[in-house]
Amino acid sequence: MKKSSIATVGTVMLALGVGSSANALTLTSSSGIWTRVNTTDPALRFQTVGNENQVRWGIPARPSTEQTGLGFTGVTNTNFDLNETFVVGTLRHFNTQIRGPVVSGADLSVTLNFSEPAVNASFNFSFGIDEPFNTLPCPYFSITPCSDKITVSNALAPQAFTINGVDYTLQLLGFGNTPNEAPNSEFIAQEDMTNSRFLFGKITAASSGRSVPEPTTLAGLALLGIYFIARRHCQKAA
């Protein structure tokens, strides 16, 4: 085959995406902002400490302690594929003994910044909060009475977004102690401790959107293109 023919074949393969994963995503960074807390607590306050966005509530029961609250810190430079579990960020629960109205939930606005493809997408998720009184028996496993429970209350409601005309959904799967742990929809936060968990998500192609071509399909198309190019040049040579 002539050199020009080889170059043309290479162009066809590159245009079809052969040699790279059609489902690969590069998350440059993620961030989150607490937007709402389900409470009438007048001590409620929102703040940012370093890279962590926090919401705090309650009046500390002891002068040496701080308010109870939640914090979220995003991630940077993460690569993953469609349908693969990935770390959205780190969730922390500051569990201290407080006085004040009950808090039953909090909303977090999460922004994902992709570099491959270049697109930003924002999502709103809700967390349930159960702060039982420190009286025995405790409803959840507790080292010191009584631990609290955080849940992903809308884990079964994926949120849609679009990349290059293709529809996708992001679903929060739950929490884990390590980046490779299977997600759990509940996060038990021990009393008088700062408890930390990874927050996991998954991006899938929406059933209503255009189908995402698989690498094997792209390879087949490229081979078909090679066949026709080679055939054309053979006919010219004849």
GROMACS elastic network, one bead per residue, 0.5 to 0.9 nm:
[ bonds ]
;  ai    aj funct       b0    kb
    1     4     6  0.83204   500
    1     5     6  0.62765   500
    1     6     6  0.69196   500
    1   230     6  0.73115   500
    1   233     6  0.78431   500
    1   234     6  0.85292   500
    2     5     6  0.52068   500
    2     6     6  0.65654   500
    2     7     6  0.89265   500
    2   233     6  0.84493   500
    3     6     6  0.51477   500
    3     7     6  0.63724   500
    3     8     6  0.87281   500
    4     7     6  0.51209   500
    4     8     6  0.62498   500
    4     9     6  0.87094   500
    5     8     6  0.50770   500
    5     9     6  0.62288   500
    5    10     6  0.86560   500
    5   229     6  0.72126   500
    5   230     6  0.74629   500
    5   233     6  0.77073   500
    6     9     6  0.51114   500
    6    10     6  0.62349   500
    6    11     6  0.87040   500
    6   226     6  0.89932   500
    7    10     6  0.50814   500
    7    11     6  0.63053   500
    7    12     6  0.88081   500
    8    11     6  0.50617   500
    8    12     6  0.63733   500
    8    13     6  0.87869   500
    8   226     6  0.87540   500
    8   229     6  0.80734   500
    9    12     6  0.51098   500
    9    13     6  0.63125   500
    9    14     6  0.86578   500
    9   222     6  0.80527   500
    9   223     6  0.89990   500
    9   225     6  0.73223   500
    9   226     6  0.57566   500
    9   229     6  0.72773   500
    9   230     6  0.88401   500
   10    13     6  0.51300   500
   10    14     6  0.61172   500
   10    15     6  0.85600   500
   10   226     6  0.89310   500
   11    14     6  0.51054   500
   11    15     6  0.60708   500
   11    16     6  0.85819   500
   12    15     6  0.51729   500
   12    16     6  0.62544   500
   12    17     6  0.87215   500
   12    18     6  0.89188   500
   12   222     6  0.63956   500
   12   225     6  0.69221   500
   12   226     6  0.79445   500
   13    16     6  0.52012   500
   13    17     6  0.63009   500
   13    18     6  0.53830   500
   13    19     6  0.80287   500
   13   218     6  0.82552   500
   13   219     6  0.77058   500
   13   221     6  0.84390   500
   13   222     6  0.52570   500
   13   223     6  0.82432   500
   13   225     6  0.82716   500
   13   226     6  0.85821   500
   14    17     6  0.51004   500
   14    18     6  0.59819   500
   14    19     6  0.77897   500
   14   222     6  0.87908   500
   15    18     6  0.78031   500
   15   222     6  0.89571   500
   16   218     6  0.58361   500
   16   219     6  0.78375   500
   16   221     6  0.75363   500
   16   222     6  0.66991   500
   17    20     6  0.59731   500
   17    21     6  0.76658   500
   17    22     6  0.69177   500
   17   215     6  0.77254   500
   17   218     6  0.66610   500
   17   219     6  0.82527   500
   17   222     6  0.89269   500
   18    21     6  0.78046   500
   18    22     6  0.84039   500
   18   215     6  0.66124   500
   18   216     6  0.85044   500
   18   218     6  0.59437   500
   18   219     6  0.56529   500
   18   222     6  0.73200   500
   19   215     6  0.80050   500
   19   219     6  0.82742   500
   20    23     6  0.88100   500
   20    24     6  0.81463   500
   20   215     6  0.75571   500
   21    24     6  0.53689   500
   21    81     6  0.82097   500
   21   214     6  0.81021   500
   21   215     6  0.62048   500
   22    25     6  0.88510   500
   22    81     6  0.87069   500
   22   212     6  0.74348   500
   22   213     6  0.67027   500
   22   214     6  0.62761   500
   22   215     6  0.59596   500
   22   218     6  0.86723   500
   23    80     6  0.84450   500
   23    81     6  0.52883   500
   23    82     6  0.54273   500
   23    83     6  0.88888   500
   23   212     6  0.75185   500
   23   213     6  0.83198   500
   23   214     6  0.76282   500
   23   215     6  0.83737   500
   24    79     6  0.72373   500
   24    80     6  0.58987   500
   24    82     6  0.66748   500
   24   116     6  0.79597   500
   25    78     6  0.83632   500
   25    79     6  0.58197   500
   25    80     6  0.55249   500
   25    81     6  0.57565   500
   25    82     6  0.74178   500
   25   114     6  0.73391   500
   25   115     6  0.80917   500
   25   116     6  0.56623   500
   25   117     6  0.68457   500
   26    77     6  0.69557   500
   26    78     6  0.58718   500
   26    80     6  0.66761   500
   26    81     6  0.86473   500
   26   113     6  0.87232   500
   26   114     6  0.56562   500
   26   115     6  0.57679   500
   26   117     6  0.72249   500
   26   118     6  0.88999   500
   27    30     6  0.74458   500
   27    75     6  0.84514   500
   27    76     6  0.69510   500
   27    77     6  0.56476   500
   27    79     6  0.61255   500
   27    80     6  0.80919   500
   27   112     6  0.69118   500
   27   113     6  0.59220   500
   27   115     6  0.63507   500
   27   116     6  0.73930   500
   27   117     6  0.89804   500
   28    75     6  0.80435   500
   28    76     6  0.53095   500
   28    78     6  0.64337   500
   28    79     6  0.85491   500
   28   112     6  0.79451   500
   28   113     6  0.56237   500
   28   114     6  0.53136   500
   28   115     6  0.58308   500
   28   116     6  0.84796   500
   29    74     6  0.67696   500
   29    75     6  0.54440   500
   29    77     6  0.61322   500
   29    78     6  0.76730   500
   29   111     6  0.84052   500
   29   112     6  0.62785   500
   29   113     6  0.53134   500
   29   114     6  0.71944   500
   29   115     6  0.89977   500
   30    73     6  0.81544   500
   30    75     6  0.53685   500
   30    76     6  0.66626   500
   30    88     6  0.67409   500
   30    89     6  0.70739   500
   30   110     6  0.71060   500
   30   111     6  0.55888   500
   30   113     6  0.60523   500
   30   114     6  0.88306   500
   31    51     6  0.87493   500
   31    52     6  0.87285   500
   31    53     6  0.85165   500
   31    72     6  0.78015   500
   31    73     6  0.65156   500
   31    75     6  0.74294   500
   31    88     6  0.85493   500
   31    89     6  0.76820   500
   31   109     6  0.83131   500
   31   110     6  0.57443   500
   31   111     6  0.53407   500
   31   112     6  0.68506   500
   31   113     6  0.85847   500
   32    52     6  0.83864   500
   32    53     6  0.67384   500
   32    72     6  0.61995   500
   32    73     6  0.69640   500
   32    74     6  0.67453   500
   32    89     6  0.84989   500
   32   108     6  0.63609   500
   32   109     6  0.53932   500
   32   111     6  0.62133   500
   32   112     6  0.89795   500
   33    48     6  0.89853   500
   33    52     6  0.89824   500
   33    53     6  0.58709   500
   33    54     6  0.77416   500
   33    55     6  0.89573   500
   33    71     6  0.89973   500
   33    72     6  0.75848   500
   33   107     6  0.85391   500
   33   108     6  0.56307   500
   33   109     6  0.52061   500
   33   110     6  0.66811   500
   33   111     6  0.87295   500
   34    37     6  0.79642   500
   34    46     6  0.74686   500
   34    53     6  0.70038   500
   34    54     6  0.68294   500
   34    55     6  0.64407   500
   34    70     6  0.85904   500
   34    71     6  0.83025   500
   34    72     6  0.82434   500
   34   106     6  0.72630   500
   34   107     6  0.58406   500
   34   109     6  0.62687   500
   34   110     6  0.88419   500
   35    46     6  0.85718   500
   35    55     6  0.87782   500
   35   106     6  0.76709   500
   35   107     6  0.56397   500
   35   108     6  0.58523   500
   35   109     6  0.66529   500
   35   124     6  0.89700   500
   36    55     6  0.89203   500
   36   105     6  0.83978   500
   36   106     6  0.56064   500
   36   107     6  0.51366   500
   36   108     6  0.75009   500
   37    40     6  0.87467   500
   37    44     6  0.83177   500
   37    55     6  0.82305   500
   37   103     6  0.72040   500
   37   104     6  0.78497   500
   37   105     6  0.58041   500
   37   107     6  0.64019   500
   38    41     6  0.89774   500
   38   102     6  0.85165   500
   38   103     6  0.57803   500
   38   104     6  0.56994   500
   38   105     6  0.51038   500
   38   106     6  0.60548   500
   38   107     6  0.85616   500
   39    42     6  0.86912   500
   39    44     6  0.83264   500
   39   101     6  0.66558   500
   39   102     6  0.62872   500
   39   104     6  0.69432   500
   39   105     6  0.78994   500
   39   106     6  0.89785   500
   40    43     6  0.88599   500
   40    44     6  0.82877   500
   40   100     6  0.89402   500
   40   101     6  0.63319   500
   40   102     6  0.79196   500
   40   103     6  0.81028   500
   41    44     6  0.56531   500
   41    57     6  0.68698   500
   41    58     6  0.67958   500
   41   100     6  0.63400   500
   41   101     6  0.53300   500
   41   102     6  0.77047   500
   41   103     6  0.80152   500
   42    45     6  0.84954   500
   42    57     6  0.82402   500
   42    58     6  0.82872   500
   42   100     6  0.86027   500
   42   101     6  0.86984   500
   43    56     6  0.79573   500
   43    57     6  0.55736   500
   43    58     6  0.57959   500
   43    59     6  0.69019   500
   43    67     6  0.89106   500
   43   100     6  0.82210   500
   44    55     6  0.73466   500
   44    56     6  0.57367   500
   44    58     6  0.68931   500
   45    54     6  0.84851   500
   45    55     6  0.58418   500
   45    56     6  0.53629   500
   45    57     6  0.64660   500
   46    53     6  0.78410   500
   46    54     6  0.58915   500
   46    56     6  0.64029   500
   46    57     6  0.89744   500
   47    52     6  0.86223   500
   47    53     6  0.61535   500
   47    54     6  0.52456   500
   47    55     6  0.62817   500
   47    56     6  0.80364   500
   48    51     6  0.70284   500
   48    52     6  0.56862   500
   48    54     6  0.57208   500
   48    55     6  0.85292   500
   48    71     6  0.87666   500
   49    52     6  0.52812   500
   49    53     6  0.64176   500
   49    54     6  0.72717   500
   50    53     6  0.80807   500
   51    72     6  0.84395   500
   51    73     6  0.60615   500
   51    74     6  0.78320   500
   52    71     6  0.60037   500
   52    72     6  0.53837   500
   52    74     6  0.78324   500
   53    70     6  0.83469   500
   53    71     6  0.54561   500
   53    72     6  0.53752   500
   53    73     6  0.66579   500
   54    69     6  0.70002   500
   54    70     6  0.55854   500
   54    72     6  0.65666   500
   54    92     6  0.89685   500
   55    68     6  0.85507   500
   55    69     6  0.54430   500
   55    70     6  0.54828   500
   55    71     6  0.65768   500
   55   106     6  0.88819   500
   56    66     6  0.88269   500
   56    67     6  0.57576   500
   56    68     6  0.56163   500
   56    70     6  0.66524   500
   56    71     6  0.87288   500
   56    94     6  0.84960   500
   57    60     6  0.89854   500
   57    67     6  0.55553   500
   57    68     6  0.55642   500
   57    69     6  0.59724   500
   57    98     6  0.84216   500
   57   100     6  0.81544   500
   57   103     6  0.83438   500
   58    61     6  0.88321   500
   58    66     6  0.89113   500
   58    67     6  0.56062   500
   58    68     6  0.63389   500
   58    69     6  0.85478   500
   58    97     6  0.86324   500
   58    98     6  0.53562   500
   58    99     6  0.55669   500
   58   100     6  0.51009   500
   58   101     6  0.73493   500
   58   102     6  0.87596   500
   59    62     6  0.87718   500
   59    66     6  0.81083   500
   59    67     6  0.62079   500
   59    68     6  0.84250   500
   59    97     6  0.84492   500
   59    98     6  0.51069   500
   59    99     6  0.50151   500
   59   100     6  0.61961   500
   60    63     6  0.65646   500
   60    64     6  0.81562   500
   60    65     6  0.59645   500
   60    66     6  0.58192   500
   60    67     6  0.55211   500
   60    68     6  0.78565   500
   60    96     6  0.72322   500
   60    97     6  0.60992   500
   60    99     6  0.63737   500
   60   100     6  0.89994   500
   61    64     6  0.88091   500
   61    65     6  0.75550   500
   61    66     6  0.89209   500
   61    96     6  0.82232   500
   61    97     6  0.55071   500
   61    99     6  0.61071   500
   62    65     6  0.56806   500
   62    66     6  0.83867   500
   62    97     6  0.75254   500
   62    98     6  0.79452   500
   63    66     6  0.79897   500
   65    96     6  0.69597   500
   65    97     6  0.79777   500
   65    98     6  0.89177   500
   65   192     6  0.88160   500
   66    94     6  0.84667   500
   66    96     6  0.68758   500
   66    97     6  0.86692   500
   66    98     6  0.85790   500
   67    94     6  0.76137   500
   67    95     6  0.80706   500
   67    96     6  0.64772   500
   67    97     6  0.80027   500
   67    98     6  0.68187   500
   68    93     6  0.75883   500
   68    94     6  0.50939   500
   68    95     6  0.51395   500
   68    96     6  0.51626   500
   68    97     6  0.73820   500
   68    98     6  0.69792   500
   69    92     6  0.82790   500
   69    93     6  0.58447   500
   69    94     6  0.50133   500
   69    95     6  0.68545   500
   69    96     6  0.84526   500
   70    91     6  0.71569   500
   70    92     6  0.55969   500
   70    94     6  0.60809   500
   70    95     6  0.87063   500
   70   106     6  0.87819   500
   71    90     6  0.80527   500
   71    91     6  0.57135   500
   71    93     6  0.64710   500
   71    94     6  0.79479   500
   72    89     6  0.68425   500
   72    90     6  0.56610   500
   72    92     6  0.64014   500
   72   108     6  0.86204   500
   73    88     6  0.89674   500
   73    89     6  0.55525   500
   73    90     6  0.51987   500
   73    91     6  0.67449   500
   73    92     6  0.84944   500
   74    87     6  0.88650   500
   74    88     6  0.65692   500
   74    90     6  0.64335   500
   74    91     6  0.89618   500
   74   110     6  0.87570   500
   75    78     6  0.74015   500
   75    87     6  0.74755   500
   75    88     6  0.65611   500
   75    89     6  0.53236   500
   75    90     6  0.79042   500
   78    86     6  0.81730   500
   78    87     6  0.82741   500
   79    86     6  0.84836   500
   80    83     6  0.88040   500
   80    84     6  0.64361   500
   80    85     6  0.79267   500
   80    86     6  0.68013   500
   81    84     6  0.54324   500
   81    85     6  0.84603   500
   81    86     6  0.88669   500
   81   203     6  0.81590   500
   82    85     6  0.84974   500
   82   202     6  0.73540   500
   82   203     6  0.54951   500
   82   204     6  0.54061   500
   82   205     6  0.73687   500
   83   202     6  0.58303   500
   83   203     6  0.56312   500
   83   204     6  0.51716   500
   83   205     6  0.81944   500
   84   201     6  0.84286   500
   84   202     6  0.58743   500
   84   203     6  0.71769   500
   84   204     6  0.83894   500
   85   173     6  0.82270   500
   85   180     6  0.88726   500
   85   182     6  0.89521   500
   85   183     6  0.88147   500
   85   200     6  0.64591   500
   85   201     6  0.57187   500
   85   203     6  0.79316   500
   86   179     6  0.79344   500
   86   180     6  0.88436   500
   86   199     6  0.85290   500
   86   200     6  0.55836   500
   86   201     6  0.55534   500
   86   202     6  0.62872   500
   86   203     6  0.87601   500
   87    90     6  0.79511   500
   87   179     6  0.66709   500
   87   198     6  0.65153   500
   87   199     6  0.58312   500
   87   201     6  0.63377   500
   87   202     6  0.87851   500
   88   110     6  0.85968   500
   88   112     6  0.83037   500
   88   172     6  0.84176   500
   88   198     6  0.76403   500
   88   199     6  0.55877   500
   88   200     6  0.54674   500
   88   201     6  0.60055   500
   88   202     6  0.89465   500
   89   197     6  0.87893   500
   89   198     6  0.60347   500
   89   199     6  0.54258   500
   89   200     6  0.74448   500
   90   175     6  0.89748   500
   90   196     6  0.69509   500
   90   197     6  0.58151   500
   90   199     6  0.56569   500
   90   200     6  0.89339   500
   91   175     6  0.83927   500
   91   195     6  0.83977   500
   91   196     6  0.58259   500
   91   197     6  0.53940   500
   91   198     6  0.61265   500
   91   199     6  0.63413   500
   92   189     6  0.89831   500
   92   194     6  0.67466   500
   92   195     6  0.55195   500
   92   197     6  0.63888   500
   92   198     6  0.87054   500
   93   150     6  0.85158   500
   93   189     6  0.66444   500
   93   193     6  0.82420   500
   93   194     6  0.57591   500
   93   195     6  0.51613   500
   93   196     6  0.64732   500
   93   197     6  0.86897   500
   94   189     6  0.82644   500
   94   191     6  0.86079   500
   94   192     6  0.78647   500
   94   193     6  0.64138   500
   94   195     6  0.64911   500
   94   196     6  0.88363   500
   95    98     6  0.89305   500
   95   147     6  0.80376   500
   95   148     6  0.75677   500
   95   189     6  0.68317   500
   95   190     6  0.67476   500
   95   191     6  0.52640   500
   95   192     6  0.54129   500
   95   193     6  0.55346   500
   95   194     6  0.60677   500
   95   195     6  0.74950   500
   96   191     6  0.61058   500
   96   193     6  0.68959   500
   96   194     6  0.84270   500
   97   134     6  0.84994   500
   97   191     6  0.74432   500
   97   192     6  0.68433   500
   99   102     6  0.89750   500
  100   103     6  0.89566   500
  102   130     6  0.86595   500
  102   131     6  0.74137   500
  103   106     6  0.81976   500
  103   128     6  0.89919   500
  103   129     6  0.66077   500
  103   130     6  0.74331   500
  103   131     6  0.72949   500
  104   127     6  0.86236   500
  104   128     6  0.59553   500
  104   130     6  0.59922   500
  104   131     6  0.77937   500
  105   126     6  0.70294   500
  105   127     6  0.54775   500
  105   130     6  0.80488   500
  105   150     6  0.85647   500
  105   153     6  0.87515   500
  106   125     6  0.85635   500
  106   126     6  0.58116   500
  106   127     6  0.53245   500
  106   128     6  0.66875   500
  106   129     6  0.74571   500
  107   124     6  0.68689   500
  107   125     6  0.56620   500
  107   127     6  0.62270   500
  107   128     6  0.89389   500
  108   123     6  0.82585   500
  108   124     6  0.57707   500
  108   125     6  0.53393   500
  108   126     6  0.62900   500
  108   127     6  0.78618   500
  109   122     6  0.68459   500
  109   123     6  0.55902   500
  109   125     6  0.64116   500
  109   126     6  0.88694   500
  110   121     6  0.83498   500
  110   122     6  0.55406   500
  110   123     6  0.51587   500
  110   124     6  0.62450   500
  110   125     6  0.76738   500
  111   120     6  0.70262   500
  111   121     6  0.56538   500
  111   123     6  0.63748   500
  111   124     6  0.89120   500
  112   119     6  0.84003   500
  112   120     6  0.56962   500
  112   121     6  0.53306   500
  112   122     6  0.62942   500
  112   123     6  0.84134   500
  113   118     6  0.77381   500
  113   119     6  0.62808   500
  113   121     6  0.66777   500
  113   122     6  0.88051   500
  114   117     6  0.59792   500
  114   118     6  0.52745   500
  114   119     6  0.52565   500
  114   120     6  0.59867   500
  114   121     6  0.83387   500
  115   119     6  0.67300   500
  115   120     6  0.86861   500
  116   119     6  0.77951   500
  117   163     6  0.73444   500
  117   164     6  0.80571   500
  118   163     6  0.85327   500
  119   162     6  0.88494   500
  119   163     6  0.69068   500
  119   164     6  0.87143   500
  121   161     6  0.68098   500
  121   162     6  0.83719   500
  122   161     6  0.84727   500
  123   159     6  0.68756   500
  123   160     6  0.86166   500
  123   161     6  0.88885   500
  123   170     6  0.82517   500
  124   159     6  0.82965   500
  125   152     6  0.78887   500
  125   153     6  0.80719   500
  125   154     6  0.66909   500
  125   155     6  0.83777   500
  125   172     6  0.80807   500
  126   151     6  0.86311   500
  126   152     6  0.64593   500
  126   153     6  0.57498   500
  126   154     6  0.61051   500
  126   155     6  0.86709   500
  127   150     6  0.65362   500
  127   151     6  0.54261   500
  127   153     6  0.51651   500
  127   154     6  0.75109   500
  128   149     6  0.79439   500
  128   150     6  0.55832   500
  128   152     6  0.63572   500
  128   153     6  0.55341   500
  129   148     6  0.74205   500
  129   149     6  0.58998   500
  129   151     6  0.66748   500
  130   148     6  0.56692   500
  130   149     6  0.51769   500
  130   150     6  0.66197   500
  130   151     6  0.86843   500
  131   134     6  0.89191   500
  131   146     6  0.83370   500
  131   147     6  0.75155   500
  131   149     6  0.68928   500
  131   150     6  0.89599   500
  132   135     6  0.81552   500
  132   138     6  0.76692   500
  132   139     6  0.76687   500
  132   146     6  0.67705   500
  132   147     6  0.75192   500
  132   148     6  0.65350   500
  132   149     6  0.87993   500
  133   136     6  0.86043   500
  133   138     6  0.82581   500
  133   145     6  0.83735   500
  133   146     6  0.68835   500
  134   137     6  0.87290   500
  134   138     6  0.73744   500
  134   144     6  0.87193   500
  134   145     6  0.51653   500
  134   147     6  0.82272   500
  134   191     6  0.88970   500
  135   138     6  0.65956   500
  135   145     6  0.66528   500
  135   146     6  0.69889   500
  136   139     6  0.84398   500
  136   145     6  0.70284   500
  136   146     6  0.77467   500
  137   140     6  0.88265   500
  137   145     6  0.83332   500
  137   146     6  0.84617   500
  138   141     6  0.71138   500
  138   142     6  0.69090   500
  138   145     6  0.64548   500
  138   146     6  0.55266   500
  138   147     6  0.74428   500
  139   142     6  0.84903   500
  139   146     6  0.78835   500
  139   147     6  0.81683   500
  139   148     6  0.88793   500
  140   146     6  0.75323   500
  140   147     6  0.63412   500
  140   148     6  0.74827   500
  140   149     6  0.77610   500
  140   188     6  0.74447   500
  141   145     6  0.89515   500
  141   146     6  0.80870   500
  141   147     6  0.68761   500
  141   188     6  0.77441   500
  141   190     6  0.83794   500
  142   145     6  0.57705   500
  142   146     6  0.55915   500
  142   147     6  0.51617   500
  142   148     6  0.86845   500
  142   188     6  0.85975   500
  142   189     6  0.85474   500
  142   190     6  0.61545   500
  142   191     6  0.75706   500
  143   146     6  0.76443   500
  143   147     6  0.76141   500
  143   190     6  0.66002   500
  143   191     6  0.75539   500
  144   147     6  0.72886   500
  144   190     6  0.71733   500
  144   191     6  0.60609   500
  144   192     6  0.78823   500
  145   190     6  0.81773   500
  145   191     6  0.65394   500
  146   190     6  0.70825   500
  146   191     6  0.58561   500
  147   188     6  0.65541   500
  147   189     6  0.54696   500
  147   192     6  0.87829   500
  148   187     6  0.82935   500
  148   188     6  0.58305   500
  148   189     6  0.51187   500
  148   190     6  0.64629   500
  148   191     6  0.71683   500
  149   186     6  0.67014   500
  149   187     6  0.56221   500
  149   189     6  0.60297   500
  149   190     6  0.87916   500
  150   153     6  0.88449   500
  150   185     6  0.84388   500
  150   186     6  0.58197   500
  150   188     6  0.64606   500
  150   189     6  0.74983   500
  151   154     6  0.88263   500
  151   155     6  0.87943   500
  151   174     6  0.77331   500
  151   175     6  0.87424   500
  151   184     6  0.89083   500
  151   185     6  0.57111   500
  151   187     6  0.62019   500
  151   188     6  0.88190   500
  152   155     6  0.54161   500
  152   156     6  0.89359   500
  152   172     6  0.74424   500
  152   173     6  0.77680   500
  152   174     6  0.62213   500
  152   175     6  0.85577   500
  152   185     6  0.57863   500
  152   186     6  0.70424   500
  152   187     6  0.88112   500
  153   156     6  0.81076   500
  153   185     6  0.83687   500
  154   157     6  0.53779   500
  154   158     6  0.81025   500
  154   171     6  0.88707   500
  154   172     6  0.80381   500
  155   158     6  0.71739   500
  155   171     6  0.65026   500
  155   172     6  0.54647   500
  155   173     6  0.59809   500
  155   174     6  0.73782   500
  155   185     6  0.76552   500
  156   171     6  0.74314   500
  156   172     6  0.81760   500
  156   173     6  0.83937   500
  157   170     6  0.89800   500
  157   171     6  0.69206   500
  157   172     6  0.85537   500
  158   169     6  0.56439   500
  158   170     6  0.53642   500
  158   172     6  0.74256   500
  158   203     6  0.89436   500
  159   168     6  0.82450   500
  159   169     6  0.51214   500
  159   170     6  0.52739   500
  159   171     6  0.64999   500
  160   167     6  0.68468   500
  160   168     6  0.55656   500
  160   170     6  0.64226   500
  160   206     6  0.75894   500
  161   166     6  0.84567   500
  161   167     6  0.58921   500
  161   168     6  0.54022   500
  161   169     6  0.60453   500
  161   170     6  0.77919   500
  162   165     6  0.58990   500
  162   166     6  0.53880   500
  162   168     6  0.58562   500
  162   169     6  0.84020   500
  162   209     6  0.88253   500
  163   166     6  0.52434   500
  163   167     6  0.65881   500
  163   168     6  0.74369   500
  164   167     6  0.85033   500
  165   209     6  0.82086   500
  165   210     6  0.78791   500
  166   205     6  0.76744   500
  166   206     6  0.81765   500
  166   209     6  0.55976   500
  166   210     6  0.55498   500
  166   211     6  0.76587   500
  166   212     6  0.77713   500
  167   204     6  0.88260   500
  167   205     6  0.61409   500
  167   206     6  0.53394   500
  167   207     6  0.81041   500
  167   208     6  0.71636   500
  167   210     6  0.69069   500
  167   211     6  0.88780   500
  168   203     6  0.66759   500
  168   204     6  0.55398   500
  168   207     6  0.83752   500
  168   208     6  0.89642   500
  168   209     6  0.72975   500
  169   202     6  0.81207   500
  169   203     6  0.55507   500
  169   204     6  0.54561   500
  169   205     6  0.63757   500
  169   206     6  0.58994   500
  170   201     6  0.67684   500
  170   202     6  0.57286   500
  170   204     6  0.67763   500
  171   200     6  0.86167   500
  171   201     6  0.54479   500
  171   202     6  0.54142   500
  171   203     6  0.65770   500
  171   204     6  0.84235   500
  172   175     6  0.89742   500
  172   199     6  0.75638   500
  172   200     6  0.59672   500
  172   202     6  0.66738   500
  173   183     6  0.59822   500
  173   184     6  0.72896   500
  173   185     6  0.67085   500
  173   199     6  0.76592   500
  173   200     6  0.54452   500
  173   201     6  0.52020   500
  173   202     6  0.71014   500
  174   182     6  0.86978   500
  174   186     6  0.69449   500
  174   187     6  0.82404   500
  174   198     6  0.83124   500
  174   199     6  0.58616   500
  174   200     6  0.55814   500
  174   201     6  0.74210   500
  175   181     6  0.85320   500
  175   182     6  0.81731   500
  175   183     6  0.50277   500
  175   184     6  0.50473   500
  175   185     6  0.61846   500
  175   186     6  0.68676   500
  175   187     6  0.64400   500
  175   197     6  0.58156   500
  175   198     6  0.54673   500
  175   200     6  0.60994   500
  176   179     6  0.69224   500
  176   180     6  0.79877   500
  176   181     6  0.55487   500
  176   182     6  0.66610   500
  176   183     6  0.53705   500
  176   184     6  0.63425   500
  176   187     6  0.81885   500
  176   196     6  0.89586   500
  176   197     6  0.54477   500
  176   198     6  0.51609   500
  176   199     6  0.67271   500
  176   200     6  0.75807   500
  177   180     6  0.85080   500
  177   181     6  0.66797   500
  177   183     6  0.89682   500
  177   196     6  0.75565   500
  177   197     6  0.52560   500
  177   198     6  0.61832   500
  178   181     6  0.53394   500
  178   182     6  0.88089   500
  178   197     6  0.76984   500
  178   198     6  0.67264   500
  179   182     6  0.86792   500
  179   198     6  0.66104   500
  179   199     6  0.88149   500
  179   200     6  0.83334   500
  180   183     6  0.88235   500
  181   184     6  0.87487   500
  183   186     6  0.88827   500
  183   198     6  0.88471   500
  183   199     6  0.80568   500
  183   200     6  0.65977   500
  183   201     6  0.89074   500
  184   187     6  0.73208   500
  187   197     6  0.76203   500
  188   195     6  0.84020   500
  189   193     6  0.76765   500
  189   194     6  0.78362   500
  189   195     6  0.55863   500
  189   196     6  0.82434   500
  190   193     6  0.58938   500
  190   194     6  0.78643   500
  190   195     6  0.68903   500
  191   194     6  0.83414   500
  191   195     6  0.89887   500
  204   207     6  0.89667   500
  205   208     6  0.85134   500
  205   209     6  0.70406   500
  205   210     6  0.82429   500
  205   211     6  0.73667   500
  205   212     6  0.72585   500
  206   209     6  0.53104   500
  206   210     6  0.80590   500
  206   211     6  0.84155   500
  207   210     6  0.78879   500
  207   211     6  0.79588   500
  208   211     6  0.87090   500
  209   212     6  0.88146   500
  213   216     6  0.83234   500
  213   217     6  0.63987   500
  213   218     6  0.68314   500
  214   217     6  0.52787   500
  214   218     6  0.64682   500
  214   219     6  0.87937   500
  215   218     6  0.50391   500
  215   219     6  0.61393   500
  215   220     6  0.86641   500
  216   219     6  0.50443   500
  216   220     6  0.62638   500
  216   221     6  0.87347   500
  217   220     6  0.51241   500
  217   221     6  0.63376   500
  217   222     6  0.86882   500
  218   221     6  0.51134   500
  218   222     6  0.62009   500
  218   223     6  0.87081   500
  219   222     6  0.50329   500
  219   223     6  0.62323   500
  219   224     6  0.86180   500
  220   223     6  0.51581   500
  220   224     6  0.62267   500
  220   225     6  0.86457   500
  221   224     6  0.50441   500
  221   225     6  0.62337   500
  221   226     6  0.86837   500
  222   226     6  0.62055   500
  222   227     6  0.86821   500
  223   227     6  0.62212   500
  223   228     6  0.88200   500
  224   227     6  0.51001   500
  224   228     6  0.64854   500
  224   229     6  0.87218   500
  225   228     6  0.53330   500
  225   229     6  0.61866   500
  225   230     6  0.85705   500
  226   229     6  0.51496   500
  226   230     6  0.60331   500
  226   231     6  0.84391   500
  227   230     6  0.52520   500
  227   231     6  0.60353   500
  227   232     6  0.85975   500
  228   232     6  0.60735   500
  228   233     6  0.86758   500
  229   232     6  0.51693   500
  229   233     6  0.63766   500
  229   234     6  0.86886   500
  230   233     6  0.52625   500
  230   234     6  0.61892   500
  230   235     6  0.86998   500
  231   234     6  0.51174   500
  231   235     6  0.62511   500
  231   236     6  0.87339   500
  232   235     6  0.51955   500
  232   236     6  0.63609   500
  232   237     6  0.87590   500
  233   236     6  0.50093   500
  233   237     6  0.61699   500
  233   238     6  0.86378   500
  234   237     6  0.50521   500
  234   238     6  0.62330   500
  235   238     6  0.51242   500
